[in-house]
Amino acid sequence: MKWASAVSDHPKLEDAIQECADSALPNLEGVSPDLAVIFASMHHHAGFDDVPALVKRHMPSAKLFGCSGGGIIGNGEEIEQRPALSITVASLPAVEIVGFHLEAQSLPDLDAGPTSWEEMVTVSPGQEPQFVMLADPFSFPVQNLLMGLDFAFSK
């Protein structure tokens, strides 16, 4: 496994992504990233819908994951109160990355069996997945999600 991180305070989104890619990707020593974790300040909100396509120009094979934030951290640096974007890339051989997006109303009932939770996150029965999630605790029932996943994948 190889990981690298970069952060940019460039005010133009496309230039910030370019700067992060130019800084982080060489640290993977020629290996294409399997994962790109992106965090952007609200200063870039007008371009949020463009982020996937802009990042994919630099790392077409990477699964993308991320969100906006007030303070953006990357490569050991935190940027607050000004434009910021960070990208952390990872080469993860032999790791299957499965992305999913949930809406609060799509969560199974807490009395539902494990199959409902497995289907929701597209995991086959018997697998022992690991999860990395981003959730807004003010608008999403995080506790219910965690209890359901714990119930379905208790091994």
CNS distance restraints for C-alpha pairs under 8 A (distance, minus, plus):
assign (resid   1 and name CA) (resid  90 and name CA) 7.08 0.50 0.50
assign (resid   1 and name CA) (resid  91 and name CA) 5.46 0.50 0.50
assign (resid   1 and name CA) (resid  92 and name CA) 5.03 0.50 0.50
assign (resid   1 and name CA) (resid  93 and name CA) 6.52 0.50 0.50
assign (resid   2 and name CA) (resid  28 and name CA) 6.00 0.50 0.50
assign (resid   2 and name CA) (resid  90 and name CA) 5.53 0.50 0.50
assign (resid   2 and name CA) (resid  91 and name CA) 5.09 0.50 0.50
assign (resid   2 and name CA) (resid  92 and name CA) 6.96 0.50 0.50
assign (resid   3 and name CA) (resid  27 and name CA) 7.71 0.50 0.50
assign (resid   3 and name CA) (resid  28 and name CA) 6.76 0.50 0.50
assign (resid   3 and name CA) (resid  88 and name CA) 7.11 0.50 0.50
assign (resid   3 and name CA) (resid  89 and name CA) 5.69 0.50 0.50
assign (resid   3 and name CA) (resid  90 and name CA) 4.39 0.50 0.50
assign (resid   3 and name CA) (resid  91 and name CA) 6.52 0.50 0.50
assign (resid   4 and name CA) (resid  24 and name CA) 5.28 0.50 0.50
assign (resid   4 and name CA) (resid  25 and name CA) 7.11 0.50 0.50
assign (resid   4 and name CA) (resid  27 and name CA) 5.94 0.50 0.50
assign (resid   4 and name CA) (resid  28 and name CA) 6.70 0.50 0.50
assign (resid   4 and name CA) (resid  75 and name CA) 7.67 0.50 0.50
assign (resid   4 and name CA) (resid  88 and name CA) 5.64 0.50 0.50
assign (resid   4 and name CA) (resid  89 and name CA) 5.38 0.50 0.50
assign (resid   4 and name CA) (resid  90 and name CA) 6.53 0.50 0.50
assign (resid   5 and name CA) (resid  20 and name CA) 7.79 0.50 0.50
assign (resid   5 and name CA) (resid  23 and name CA) 7.83 0.50 0.50
assign (resid   5 and name CA) (resid  24 and name CA) 5.31 0.50 0.50
assign (resid   5 and name CA) (resid  74 and name CA) 5.70 0.50 0.50
assign (resid   5 and name CA) (resid  75 and name CA) 4.82 0.50 0.50
assign (resid   5 and name CA) (resid  86 and name CA) 7.28 0.50 0.50
assign (resid   5 and name CA) (resid  87 and name CA) 5.80 0.50 0.50
assign (resid   5 and name CA) (resid  88 and name CA) 4.13 0.50 0.50
assign (resid   5 and name CA) (resid  89 and name CA) 6.27 0.50 0.50
assign (resid   6 and name CA) (resid  20 and name CA) 5.00 0.50 0.50
assign (resid   6 and name CA) (resid  21 and name CA) 7.56 0.50 0.50
assign (resid   6 and name CA) (resid  23 and name CA) 5.98 0.50 0.50
assign (resid   6 and name CA) (resid  24 and name CA) 5.38 0.50 0.50
assign (resid   6 and name CA) (resid  74 and name CA) 5.23 0.50 0.50
assign (resid   6 and name CA) (resid  75 and name CA) 4.95 0.50 0.50
assign (resid   6 and name CA) (resid  86 and name CA) 5.62 0.50 0.50
assign (resid   6 and name CA) (resid  87 and name CA) 5.57 0.50 0.50
assign (resid   6 and name CA) (resid  88 and name CA) 6.40 0.50 0.50
assign (resid   7 and name CA) (resid  19 and name CA) 7.96 0.50 0.50
assign (resid   7 and name CA) (resid  20 and name CA) 5.78 0.50 0.50
assign (resid   7 and name CA) (resid  72 and name CA) 7.99 0.50 0.50
assign (resid   7 and name CA) (resid  73 and name CA) 7.01 0.50 0.50
assign (resid   7 and name CA) (resid  74 and name CA) 4.82 0.50 0.50
assign (resid   7 and name CA) (resid  75 and name CA) 6.28 0.50 0.50
assign (resid   7 and name CA) (resid  77 and name CA) 7.36 0.50 0.50
assign (resid   7 and name CA) (resid  84 and name CA) 7.09 0.50 0.50
assign (resid   7 and name CA) (resid  85 and name CA) 5.70 0.50 0.50
assign (resid   7 and name CA) (resid  86 and name CA) 4.15 0.50 0.50
assign (resid   7 and name CA) (resid  87 and name CA) 6.50 0.50 0.50
assign (resid   8 and name CA) (resid  16 and name CA) 5.36 0.50 0.50
assign (resid   8 and name CA) (resid  17 and name CA) 7.72 0.50 0.50
assign (resid   8 and name CA) (resid  19 and name CA) 6.47 0.50 0.50
assign (resid   8 and name CA) (resid  20 and name CA) 6.19 0.50 0.50
assign (resid   8 and name CA) (resid  84 and name CA) 5.58 0.50 0.50
assign (resid   8 and name CA) (resid  85 and name CA) 5.37 0.50 0.50
assign (resid   8 and name CA) (resid  86 and name CA) 6.30 0.50 0.50
assign (resid   9 and name CA) (resid  16 and name CA) 6.75 0.50 0.50
assign (resid   9 and name CA) (resid  79 and name CA) 7.41 0.50 0.50
assign (resid   9 and name CA) (resid  82 and name CA) 7.17 0.50 0.50
assign (resid   9 and name CA) (resid  83 and name CA) 5.26 0.50 0.50
assign (resid   9 and name CA) (resid  84 and name CA) 4.36 0.50 0.50
assign (resid   9 and name CA) (resid  85 and name CA) 6.56 0.50 0.50
assign (resid  10 and name CA) (resid  15 and name CA) 6.49 0.50 0.50
assign (resid  10 and name CA) (resid  16 and name CA) 5.03 0.50 0.50
assign (resid  10 and name CA) (resid  83 and name CA) 6.45 0.50 0.50
assign (resid  10 and name CA) (resid  84 and name CA) 6.72 0.50 0.50
assign (resid  11 and name CA) (resid  15 and name CA) 7.85 0.50 0.50
assign (resid  11 and name CA) (resid  16 and name CA) 7.13 0.50 0.50
assign (resid  11 and name CA) (resid  43 and name CA) 7.65 0.50 0.50
assign (resid  11 and name CA) (resid  44 and name CA) 7.67 0.50 0.50
assign (resid  11 and name CA) (resid  83 and name CA) 5.33 0.50 0.50
assign (resid  11 and name CA) (resid  84 and name CA) 7.40 0.50 0.50
assign (resid  12 and name CA) (resid  16 and name CA) 6.17 0.50 0.50
assign (resid  12 and name CA) (resid  44 and name CA) 7.62 0.50 0.50
assign (resid  13 and name CA) (resid  17 and name CA) 6.24 0.50 0.50
assign (resid  13 and name CA) (resid  44 and name CA) 6.11 0.50 0.50
assign (resid  13 and name CA) (resid  47 and name CA) 6.90 0.50 0.50
assign (resid  13 and name CA) (resid  85 and name CA) 7.92 0.50 0.50
assign (resid  14 and name CA) (resid  18 and name CA) 6.22 0.50 0.50
assign (resid  14 and name CA) (resid  54 and name CA) 6.75 0.50 0.50
assign (resid  15 and name CA) (resid  19 and name CA) 6.04 0.50 0.50
assign (resid  16 and name CA) (resid  20 and name CA) 6.20 0.50 0.50
assign (resid  16 and name CA) (resid  84 and name CA) 7.66 0.50 0.50
assign (resid  16 and name CA) (resid  85 and name CA) 6.38 0.50 0.50
assign (resid  17 and name CA) (resid  21 and name CA) 6.08 0.50 0.50
assign (resid  17 and name CA) (resid  54 and name CA) 7.19 0.50 0.50
assign (resid  17 and name CA) (resid  55 and name CA) 6.58 0.50 0.50
assign (resid  17 and name CA) (resid  85 and name CA) 7.24 0.50 0.50
assign (resid  17 and name CA) (resid  87 and name CA) 7.80 0.50 0.50
assign (resid  18 and name CA) (resid  22 and name CA) 6.02 0.50 0.50
assign (resid  18 and name CA) (resid  58 and name CA) 7.85 0.50 0.50
assign (resid  19 and name CA) (resid  23 and name CA) 6.18 0.50 0.50
assign (resid  20 and name CA) (resid  24 and name CA) 5.92 0.50 0.50
assign (resid  20 and name CA) (resid  85 and name CA) 7.91 0.50 0.50
assign (resid  20 and name CA) (resid  86 and name CA) 6.69 0.50 0.50
assign (resid  20 and name CA) (resid  87 and name CA) 6.13 0.50 0.50
assign (resid  21 and name CA) (resid  25 and name CA) 5.57 0.50 0.50
assign (resid  21 and name CA) (resid  58 and name CA) 6.57 0.50 0.50
assign (resid  21 and name CA) (resid  87 and name CA) 7.47 0.50 0.50
assign (resid  22 and name CA) (resid  26 and name CA) 7.06 0.50 0.50
assign (resid  23 and name CA) (resid  27 and name CA) 7.68 0.50 0.50
assign (resid  24 and name CA) (resid  28 and name CA) 7.41 0.50 0.50
assign (resid  24 and name CA) (resid  87 and name CA) 7.64 0.50 0.50
assign (resid  24 and name CA) (resid  88 and name CA) 7.28 0.50 0.50
assign (resid  24 and name CA) (resid  89 and name CA) 7.02 0.50 0.50
assign (resid  25 and name CA) (resid  29 and name CA) 7.53 0.50 0.50
assign (resid  25 and name CA) (resid  30 and name CA) 7.67 0.50 0.50
assign (resid  25 and name CA) (resid  33 and name CA) 7.92 0.50 0.50
assign (resid  25 and name CA) (resid  89 and name CA) 7.33 0.50 0.50
assign (resid  26 and name CA) (resid  30 and name CA) 6.57 0.50 0.50
assign (resid  28 and name CA) (resid  32 and name CA) 7.35 0.50 0.50
assign (resid  28 and name CA) (resid  33 and name CA) 7.54 0.50 0.50
assign (resid  28 and name CA) (resid  90 and name CA) 7.69 0.50 0.50
assign (resid  28 and name CA) (resid  91 and name CA) 7.29 0.50 0.50
assign (resid  31 and name CA) (resid  91 and name CA) 6.81 0.50 0.50
assign (resid  32 and name CA) (resid  59 and name CA) 6.95 0.50 0.50
assign (resid  32 and name CA) (resid  61 and name CA) 7.06 0.50 0.50
assign (resid  32 and name CA) (resid  62 and name CA) 7.67 0.50 0.50
assign (resid  32 and name CA) (resid  91 and name CA) 6.54 0.50 0.50
assign (resid  33 and name CA) (resid  59 and name CA) 6.67 0.50 0.50
assign (resid  33 and name CA) (resid  61 and name CA) 6.81 0.50 0.50
assign (resid  33 and name CA) (resid  62 and name CA) 5.44 0.50 0.50
assign (resid  33 and name CA) (resid  89 and name CA) 5.83 0.50 0.50
assign (resid  33 and name CA) (resid  90 and name CA) 5.09 0.50 0.50
assign (resid  33 and name CA) (resid  91 and name CA) 4.51 0.50 0.50
assign (resid  33 and name CA) (resid  92 and name CA) 7.54 0.50 0.50
assign (resid  34 and name CA) (resid  61 and name CA) 6.13 0.50 0.50
assign (resid  34 and name CA) (resid  62 and name CA) 4.28 0.50 0.50
assign (resid  34 and name CA) (resid  63 and name CA) 6.04 0.50 0.50
assign (resid  34 and name CA) (resid  89 and name CA) 7.55 0.50 0.50
assign (resid  34 and name CA) (resid  90 and name CA) 5.91 0.50 0.50
assign (resid  34 and name CA) (resid  91 and name CA) 5.08 0.50 0.50
assign (resid  34 and name CA) (resid  92 and name CA) 6.02 0.50 0.50
assign (resid  35 and name CA) (resid  62 and name CA) 4.63 0.50 0.50
assign (resid  35 and name CA) (resid  63 and name CA) 4.76 0.50 0.50
assign (resid  35 and name CA) (resid  64 and name CA) 6.05 0.50 0.50
assign (resid  35 and name CA) (resid  65 and name CA) 7.65 0.50 0.50
assign (resid  35 and name CA) (resid  89 and name CA) 5.61 0.50 0.50
assign (resid  35 and name CA) (resid  90 and name CA) 5.18 0.50 0.50
assign (resid  35 and name CA) (resid  91 and name CA) 6.77 0.50 0.50
assign (resid  35 and name CA) (resid  92 and name CA) 7.64 0.50 0.50
assign (resid  36 and name CA) (resid  62 and name CA) 5.88 0.50 0.50
assign (resid  36 and name CA) (resid  63 and name CA) 6.12 0.50 0.50
assign (resid  36 and name CA) (resid  64 and name CA) 5.00 0.50 0.50
assign (resid  36 and name CA) (resid  65 and name CA) 6.30 0.50 0.50
assign (resid  36 and name CA) (resid  87 and name CA) 6.37 0.50 0.50
assign (resid  36 and name CA) (resid  88 and name CA) 5.61 0.50 0.50
assign (resid  36 and name CA) (resid  89 and name CA) 4.46 0.50 0.50
assign (resid  36 and name CA) (resid  90 and name CA) 6.56 0.50 0.50
assign (resid  37 and name CA) (resid  64 and name CA) 6.02 0.50 0.50
assign (resid  37 and name CA) (resid  65 and name CA) 4.82 0.50 0.50
assign (resid  37 and name CA) (resid  66 and name CA) 5.29 0.50 0.50
assign (resid  37 and name CA) (resid  86 and name CA) 7.93 0.50 0.50
assign (resid  37 and name CA) (resid  87 and name CA) 5.50 0.50 0.50
assign (resid  37 and name CA) (resid  88 and name CA) 5.05 0.50 0.50
assign (resid  37 and name CA) (resid  89 and name CA) 6.37 0.50 0.50
assign (resid  38 and name CA) (resid  64 and name CA) 7.33 0.50 0.50
assign (resid  38 and name CA) (resid  65 and name CA) 6.16 0.50 0.50
assign (resid  38 and name CA) (resid  66 and name CA) 4.55 0.50 0.50
assign (resid  38 and name CA) (resid  67 and name CA) 6.66 0.50 0.50
assign (resid  38 and name CA) (resid  85 and name CA) 7.18 0.50 0.50
assign (resid  38 and name CA) (resid  86 and name CA) 5.64 0.50 0.50
assign (resid  38 and name CA) (resid  87 and name CA) 4.59 0.50 0.50
assign (resid  38 and name CA) (resid  88 and name CA) 6.62 0.50 0.50
assign (resid  39 and name CA) (resid  66 and name CA) 5.43 0.50 0.50
assign (resid  39 and name CA) (resid  67 and name CA) 5.21 0.50 0.50
assign (resid  39 and name CA) (resid  68 and name CA) 5.39 0.50 0.50
assign (resid  39 and name CA) (resid  69 and name CA) 6.64 0.50 0.50
assign (resid  39 and name CA) (resid  72 and name CA) 6.38 0.50 0.50
assign (resid  39 and name CA) (resid  73 and name CA) 7.90 0.50 0.50
assign (resid  39 and name CA) (resid  85 and name CA) 5.63 0.50 0.50
assign (resid  39 and name CA) (resid  86 and name CA) 5.27 0.50 0.50
assign (resid  39 and name CA) (resid  87 and name CA) 6.68 0.50 0.50
assign (resid  40 and name CA) (resid  44 and name CA) 6.67 0.50 0.50
assign (resid  40 and name CA) (resid  67 and name CA) 6.60 0.50 0.50
assign (resid  40 and name CA) (resid  68 and name CA) 4.70 0.50 0.50
assign (resid  40 and name CA) (resid  69 and name CA) 6.15 0.50 0.50
assign (resid  40 and name CA) (resid  72 and name CA) 6.62 0.50 0.50
assign (resid  40 and name CA) (resid  84 and name CA) 5.85 0.50 0.50
assign (resid  40 and name CA) (resid  85 and name CA) 4.33 0.50 0.50
assign (resid  40 and name CA) (resid  86 and name CA) 6.52 0.50 0.50
assign (resid  41 and name CA) (resid  45 and name CA) 7.39 0.50 0.50
assign (resid  41 and name CA) (resid  68 and name CA) 5.46 0.50 0.50
assign (resid  41 and name CA) (resid  69 and name CA) 5.22 0.50 0.50
assign (resid  41 and name CA) (resid  70 and name CA) 5.84 0.50 0.50
assign (resid  41 and name CA) (resid  71 and name CA) 6.98 0.50 0.50
assign (resid  41 and name CA) (resid  72 and name CA) 6.49 0.50 0.50
assign (resid  41 and name CA) (resid  82 and name CA) 7.66 0.50 0.50
assign (resid  41 and name CA) (resid  83 and name CA) 5.89 0.50 0.50
assign (resid  41 and name CA) (resid  84 and name CA) 5.26 0.50 0.50
assign (resid  41 and name CA) (resid  85 and name CA) 6.31 0.50 0.50
assign (resid  42 and name CA) (resid  68 and name CA) 6.36 0.50 0.50
assign (resid  42 and name CA) (resid  69 and name CA) 6.80 0.50 0.50
assign (resid  42 and name CA) (resid  70 and name CA) 7.06 0.50 0.50
assign (resid  42 and name CA) (resid  83 and name CA) 7.49 0.50 0.50
assign (resid  43 and name CA) (resid  82 and name CA) 6.97 0.50 0.50
assign (resid  43 and name CA) (resid  83 and name CA) 5.10 0.50 0.50
assign (resid  43 and name CA) (resid  84 and name CA) 7.47 0.50 0.50
assign (resid  44 and name CA) (resid  48 and name CA) 6.58 0.50 0.50
assign (resid  44 and name CA) (resid  83 and name CA) 6.83 0.50 0.50
assign (resid  44 and name CA) (resid  84 and name CA) 7.89 0.50 0.50
assign (resid  47 and name CA) (resid  51 and name CA) 6.62 0.50 0.50
assign (resid  50 and name CA) (resid  54 and name CA) 6.18 0.50 0.50
assign (resid  51 and name CA) (resid  55 and name CA) 5.98 0.50 0.50
assign (resid  52 and name CA) (resid  56 and name CA) 5.99 0.50 0.50
assign (resid  52 and name CA) (resid  64 and name CA) 7.16 0.50 0.50
assign (resid  53 and name CA) (resid  57 and name CA) 6.45 0.50 0.50
assign (resid  54 and name CA) (resid  58 and name CA) 7.48 0.50 0.50
assign (resid  55 and name CA) (resid  59 and name CA) 6.36 0.50 0.50
assign (resid  55 and name CA) (resid  60 and name CA) 7.76 0.50 0.50
assign (resid  56 and name CA) (resid  60 and name CA) 4.41 0.50 0.50
assign (resid  56 and name CA) (resid  61 and name CA) 7.53 0.50 0.50
assign (resid  56 and name CA) (resid  62 and name CA) 7.33 0.50 0.50
assign (resid  63 and name CA) (resid  97 and name CA) 7.44 0.50 0.50
assign (resid  63 and name CA) (resid  99 and name CA) 7.70 0.50 0.50
assign (resid  66 and name CA) (resid 134 and name CA) 7.55 0.50 0.50
assign (resid  67 and name CA) (resid 134 and name CA) 7.56 0.50 0.50
assign (resid  70 and name CA) (resid  80 and name CA) 6.51 0.50 0.50
assign (resid  70 and name CA) (resid  81 and name CA) 7.47 0.50 0.50
assign (resid  71 and name CA) (resid  78 and name CA) 6.46 0.50 0.50
assign (resid  71 and name CA) (resid  79 and name CA) 5.66 0.50 0.50
assign (resid  71 and name CA) (resid  80 and name CA) 4.64 0.50 0.50
assign (resid  71 and name CA) (resid  81 and name CA) 7.45 0.50 0.50
assign (resid  72 and name CA) (resid  78 and name CA) 5.53 0.50 0.50
assign (resid  72 and name CA) (resid  79 and name CA) 5.28 0.50 0.50
assign (resid  72 and name CA) (resid  80 and name CA) 6.60 0.50 0.50
assign (resid  72 and name CA) (resid  84 and name CA) 6.17 0.50 0.50
assign (resid  72 and name CA) (resid  85 and name CA) 6.52 0.50 0.50
assign (resid  72 and name CA) (resid  86 and name CA) 6.63 0.50 0.50
assign (resid  73 and name CA) (resid  77 and name CA) 5.53 0.50 0.50
assign (resid  73 and name CA) (resid  78 and name CA) 4.32 0.50 0.50
assign (resid  73 and name CA) (resid  79 and name CA) 6.44 0.50 0.50
assign (resid  73 and name CA) (resid  86 and name CA) 6.49 0.50 0.50
assign (resid  74 and name CA) (resid  78 and name CA) 6.60 0.50 0.50
assign (resid  74 and name CA) (resid  86 and name CA) 5.23 0.50 0.50
assign (resid  74 and name CA) (resid  87 and name CA) 6.93 0.50 0.50
assign (resid  74 and name CA) (resid  88 and name CA) 7.16 0.50 0.50
assign (resid  79 and name CA) (resid  83 and name CA) 7.93 0.50 0.50
assign (resid  79 and name CA) (resid  84 and name CA) 6.28 0.50 0.50
assign (resid  80 and name CA) (resid  84 and name CA) 7.65 0.50 0.50
assign (resid  98 and name CA) (resid 122 and name CA) 7.74 0.50 0.50
assign (resid 100 and name CA) (resid 121 and name CA) 6.20 0.50 0.50
assign (resid 100 and name CA) (resid 122 and name CA) 7.74 0.50 0.50
assign (resid 102 and name CA) (resid 106 and name CA) 6.49 0.50 0.50
assign (resid 102 and name CA) (resid 107 and name CA) 7.49 0.50 0.50
assign (resid 103 and name CA) (resid 107 and name CA) 7.19 0.50 0.50
assign (resid 103 and name CA) (resid 140 and name CA) 7.77 0.50 0.50
assign (resid 104 and name CA) (resid 140 and name CA) 5.66 0.50 0.50
assign (resid 104 and name CA) (resid 141 and name CA) 6.55 0.50 0.50
assign (resid 106 and name CA) (resid 120 and name CA) 7.99 0.50 0.50
assign (resid 107 and name CA) (resid 117 and name CA) 7.94 0.50 0.50
assign (resid 107 and name CA) (resid 120 and name CA) 7.57 0.50 0.50
assign (resid 107 and name CA) (resid 145 and name CA) 7.16 0.50 0.50
assign (resid 108 and name CA) (resid 112 and name CA) 6.15 0.50 0.50
assign (resid 108 and name CA) (resid 116 and name CA) 6.29 0.50 0.50
assign (resid 108 and name CA) (resid 117 and name CA) 6.65 0.50 0.50
assign (resid 108 and name CA) (resid 120 and name CA) 7.96 0.50 0.50
assign (resid 108 and name CA) (resid 148 and name CA) 7.98 0.50 0.50
assign (resid 110 and name CA) (resid 144 and name CA) 7.08 0.50 0.50
assign (resid 110 and name CA) (resid 147 and name CA) 7.79 0.50 0.50
assign (resid 110 and name CA) (resid 148 and name CA) 6.14 0.50 0.50
assign (resid 112 and name CA) (resid 116 and name CA) 6.30 0.50 0.50
assign (resid 112 and name CA) (resid 117 and name CA) 7.86 0.50 0.50
assign (resid 113 and name CA) (resid 117 and name CA) 7.29 0.50 0.50
assign (resid 113 and name CA) (resid 152 and name CA) 7.38 0.50 0.50
assign (resid 114 and name CA) (resid 118 and name CA) 6.15 0.50 0.50
assign (resid 114 and name CA) (resid 151 and name CA) 6.90 0.50 0.50
assign (resid 114 and name CA) (resid 152 and name CA) 4.31 0.50 0.50
assign (resid 114 and name CA) (resid 153 and name CA) 7.69 0.50 0.50
assign (resid 115 and name CA) (resid 119 and name CA) 6.08 0.50 0.50
assign (resid 115 and name CA) (resid 125 and name CA) 7.42 0.50 0.50
assign (resid 115 and name CA) (resid 152 and name CA) 7.50 0.50 0.50
assign (resid 116 and name CA) (resid 120 and name CA) 6.21 0.50 0.50
assign (resid 117 and name CA) (resid 121 and name CA) 6.50 0.50 0.50
assign (resid 117 and name CA) (resid 148 and name CA) 6.81 0.50 0.50
assign (resid 117 and name CA) (resid 149 and name CA) 6.63 0.50 0.50
assign (resid 117 and name CA) (resid 152 and name CA) 6.22 0.50 0.50
assign (resid 118 and name CA) (resid 122 and name CA) 5.82 0.50 0.50
assign (resid 118 and name CA) (resid 123 and name CA) 4.97 0.50 0.50
assign (resid 118 and name CA) (resid 124 and name CA) 6.46 0.50 0.50
assign (resid 118 and name CA) (resid 125 and name CA) 6.83 0.50 0.50
assign (resid 118 and name CA) (resid 152 and name CA) 6.98 0.50 0.50
assign (resid 119 and name CA) (resid 123 and name CA) 6.25 0.50 0.50
assign (resid 119 and name CA) (resid 124 and name CA) 7.59 0.50 0.50
assign (resid 123 and name CA) (resid 127 and name CA) 6.76 0.50 0.50
assign (resid 123 and name CA) (resid 129 and name CA) 7.56 0.50 0.50
assign (resid 128 and name CA) (resid 153 and name CA) 6.66 0.50 0.50
assign (resid 128 and name CA) (resid 155 and name CA) 7.06 0.50 0.50
assign (resid 129 and name CA) (resid 153 and name CA) 7.63 0.50 0.50
assign (resid 135 and name CA) (resid 140 and name CA) 6.66 0.50 0.50
assign (resid 135 and name CA) (resid 142 and name CA) 6.89 0.50 0.50
assign (resid 136 and name CA) (resid 140 and name CA) 5.72 0.50 0.50
assign (resid 136 and name CA) (resid 142 and name CA) 7.78 0.50 0.50
assign (resid 137 and name CA) (resid 141 and name CA) 6.72 0.50 0.50
assign (resid 137 and name CA) (resid 142 and name CA) 5.94 0.50 0.50
assign (resid 141 and name CA) (resid 145 and name CA) 6.44 0.50 0.50
assign (resid 142 and name CA) (resid 146 and name CA) 6.15 0.50 0.50
assign (resid 143 and name CA) (resid 147 and name CA) 6.09 0.50 0.50
assign (resid 144 and name CA) (resid 148 and name CA) 6.03 0.50 0.50
assign (resid 145 and name CA) (resid 149 and name CA) 6.14 0.50 0.50
assign (resid 146 and name CA) (resid 150 and name CA) 5.94 0.50 0.50
assign (resid 147 and name CA) (resid 151 and name CA) 6.11 0.50 0.50
assign (resid 148 and name CA) (resid 152 and name CA) 6.19 0.50 0.50
assign (resid 149 and name CA) (resid 153 and name CA) 5.77 0.50 0.50
assign (resid 149 and name CA) (resid 154 and name CA) 7.75 0.50 0.50
assign (resid 150 and name CA) (resid 154 and name CA) 5.16 0.50 0.50
